[in-house]
């Protein structure tokens, strides 16, 4: 009888070790060429058993008041099994609501910024490619601006490297296009991972910080309720 009890226990321990030793892999791709836009996020975990795909295939700027219109698509094994497609408006009111939610989260969690910095430091970036082709309509202006674009890109990459671990040297490309017409094309690809074990540990640390803050649980409950009830902007 003892042996039959030990076998399931050993299998359970082995399963837990496998889960904790796995990683959460992600891939971000942002592409723009003329009027063609695409923003993708792929997340996989548990050796590919869990897959999520988020896609924003189109963005349209409708003005300062109406904001940006986008079509959002969600698929994957971790969803309900039915592809979700939504059309949403990201306007000033919605951005202000997000800002208020962030402020509420900071006030409801002791040392949230420190926790975030420590957690992001365990993210490993295995690929970071960023290419840009553009023309300002004038050869001299385009050549001058290309240097500024180089500097801006490397400044952004330097800032990112202070937060996460870059396992490979980023590949940055800037190609000035000497044409008489305005044009712009850009592609950004980033791949990385974070271990499942550390993610669970970080979640427990976050829960502890919330419990240590007076009223933290109640504030987070209200915040999550607001996020679930957040109206979806329709076109």
C-alpha positions in Angstrom: 0.0 0.0 0.0 2.9 2.3 0.8 4.4 1.8 -2.6 1.1 2.6 -4.4 0.9 5.8 -2.4 4.5 6.7 -3.1 4.2 6.4 -6.9 1.6 9.2 -7.4 3.5 11.4 -5.0 6.7 10.9 -6.9 4.9 11.6 -10.2 3.4 14.7 -8.7 6.8 16.0 -7.6 8.3 15.3 -11.0 5.4 17.1 -12.7 5.9 20.1 -10.4 9.6 20.1 -11.2 8.9 20.0 -14.9 6.4 22.9 -14.6 8.8 25.1 -12.5 11.7 24.4 -14.8 9.7 25.4 -17.9 9.6 29.0 -19.2 7.1 31.6 -20.5 8.3 32.4 -24.0 7.1 35.5 -25.8 7.6 37.1 -29.2 6.7 40.7 -30.1 6.5 41.8 -33.7 5.6 45.3 -34.8 5.5 46.0 -38.5 4.5 49.1 -40.5 4.9 49.7 -44.2 2.9 52.6 -45.6 -0.7 52.0 -44.6 -0.1 48.4 -43.6 0.2 48.0 -39.8 0.6 44.9 -37.7 1.3 44.3 -34.0 1.6 40.7 -32.8 2.2 39.1 -29.4 2.8 35.4 -29.0 3.1 33.7 -25.6 3.8 30.0 -25.1 4.4 28.1 -21.9 4.6 24.5 -20.4 6.6 23.3 -23.4 4.0 24.5 -25.9 0.9 23.2 -24.2 -0.3 26.8 -23.5 -0.3 29.1 -26.5 -1.7 32.6 -26.8 -1.7 34.9 -29.8 -2.7 38.5 -29.8 -2.9 40.5 -33.0 -3.6 44.2 -33.8 -3.6 44.1 -37.6 -4.7 47.7 -38.2 -4.4 51.1 -36.5 -6.2 54.2 -37.7 -5.6 57.7 -36.2 -9.0 59.4 -36.1 -7.9 62.7 -34.5 -7.0 64.1 -31.1 -10.6 63.8 -29.8 -11.5 60.4 -31.2 -8.1 58.8 -30.6 -6.8 55.7 -32.4 -9.0 52.9 -33.8 -7.8 49.3 -33.8 -9.0 45.8 -34.5 -7.9 43.4 -31.8 -7.8 39.6 -32.3 -7.1 36.9 -29.6 -6.5 33.2 -30.3 -4.8 30.3 -28.5 -5.2 27.2 -26.4 -5.5 29.2 -23.2 -8.6 31.0 -24.4 -12.2 29.7 -24.7 -11.3 28.0 -28.0 -13.2 30.7 -30.0 -11.3 33.4 -31.8 -12.1 36.8 -30.4 -12.2 39.8 -32.7 -12.9 43.3 -31.3 -12.9 46.8 -32.7 -11.8 49.3 -30.1 -11.1 53.0 -29.8 -8.1 54.2 -27.7 -9.0 57.8 -26.9 -7.9 60.3 -24.4 -10.5 59.3 -21.8 -9.4 55.7 -22.0 -5.7 56.6 -21.6 -6.6 58.7 -18.5 -8.4 55.7 -17.1 -5.4 53.6 -17.6 -3.2 56.2 -15.9 -5.6 56.3 -12.9 -5.5 52.5 -12.7 -1.7 52.5 -12.6 -1.7 55.1 -9.9 -4.2 53.1 -7.8 -2.1 50.0 -8.2 1.0 51.9 -7.0 -0.8 53.2 -4.0 -2.2 49.8 -3.1 1.1 47.9 -3.2 4.1 48.5 -1.0 7.1 49.0 -3.2 5.4 48.1 -6.5 8.1 49.9 -8.6 10.9 48.0 -6.8 9.0 44.7 -7.3 8.5 45.5 -11.0 12.2 46.3 -11.6 13.3 43.1 -9.8 10.9 41.0 -11.8 11.7 42.5 -15.2 15.4 41.9 -14.4 14.8 38.2 -14.8 13.5 38.5 -18.3 16.0 37.2 -20.9 15.9 38.7 -24.4 17.3 36.3 -27.0 16.5 38.4 -30.0 16.1 42.1 -30.7 15.9 43.3 -34.3 14.8 46.7 -35.3 15.0 48.0 -38.9 13.7 51.3 -40.3 13.6 52.6 -43.9 12.4 56.2 -44.5 12.5 59.2 -46.7 11.7 62.8 -45.9 11.4 63.7 -49.5 14.7 65.5 -49.6 18.1 63.7 -49.9 20.0 66.1 -47.6 17.3 66.1 -44.9 17.0 62.3 -45.1 20.7 61.8 -44.7 20.8 64.2 -41.7 17.8 62.6 -40.0 19.2 59.1 -40.4 22.0 59.9 -37.9 19.4 61.2 -35.4 17.4 58.0 -35.9 20.5 55.9 -35.2 21.1 57.8 -32.0 17.5 57.6 -30.8 17.3 53.8 -31.4 20.5 53.1 -29.5 19.4 55.3 -26.7 16.1 53.3 -26.5 18.1 50.0 -26.6 20.4 51.2 -23.9 17.4 52.0 -21.7 15.9 48.6 -22.3 19.2 46.9 -21.4 19.1 48.5 -18.0 15.9 46.6 -17.2 16.3 43.2 -18.9 19.1 40.8 -19.8 20.1 40.9 -23.4 21.6 37.5 -24.3 22.5 38.6 -27.8 23.7 41.9 -29.3 20.8 43.8 -30.8 20.6 44.3 -34.5 19.7 47.8 -35.4 19.3 49.0 -39.0 18.5 52.4 -40.4 18.2 52.7 -44.2 17.7 56.2 -45.7 15.7 56.1 -48.9 16.7 58.8 -51.2 13.3 59.5 -53.0 11.4 62.6 -53.7 8.3 61.3 -51.8 7.7 60.7 -48.1 7.9 57.0 -47.1 8.3 55.0 -43.9 8.7 51.3 -43.2 9.6 49.7 -39.8 9.9 46.2 -38.4 10.6 45.4 -34.7 11.0 41.8 -33.5 11.8 40.9 -29.9 12.0 37.4 -28.4 12.5 36.5 -24.8 11.5 34.4 -21.8 11.1 34.2 -18.1 11.0 31.1 -16.0 7.7 29.8 -14.6 9.3 29.2 -11.3 10.4 32.8 -10.8 7.0 34.0 -12.2 5.2 32.1 -9.4 7.8 33.4 -6.8 7.3 37.0 -8.1 3.5 36.6 -7.8 3.8 35.4 -4.2 6.1 38.4 -3.4 3.5 40.7 -5.0 0.7 39.2 -2.9 2.8 39.8 0.2 3.4 43.4 -0.7 -0.3 43.9 -1.3 -1.2 42.4 2.1 1.3 44.6 3.9 -0.3 47.8 2.5 -3.4 49.0 4.4 -6.5 48.4 2.3 -4.4 46.9 -0.4 -6.6 43.8 -1.0 -9.7 46.0 -1.2 -8.1 48.4 -3.6 -6.9 45.7 -5.9 -10.3 44.0 -5.9 -11.9 47.2 -7.0 -9.2 47.7 -9.6 -9.7 44.3 -11.1 -13.4 44.8 -11.1 -13.0 48.1 -13.0 -10.7 46.4 -15.5 -13.3 43.6 -16.2 -16.0 46.2 -16.6 -14.0 48.6 -18.7 -16.1 49.6 -21.7 -14.9 48.4 -25.1 -14.9 51.4 -27.5 -16.7 50.6 -30.7 -16.5 52.2 -34.1 
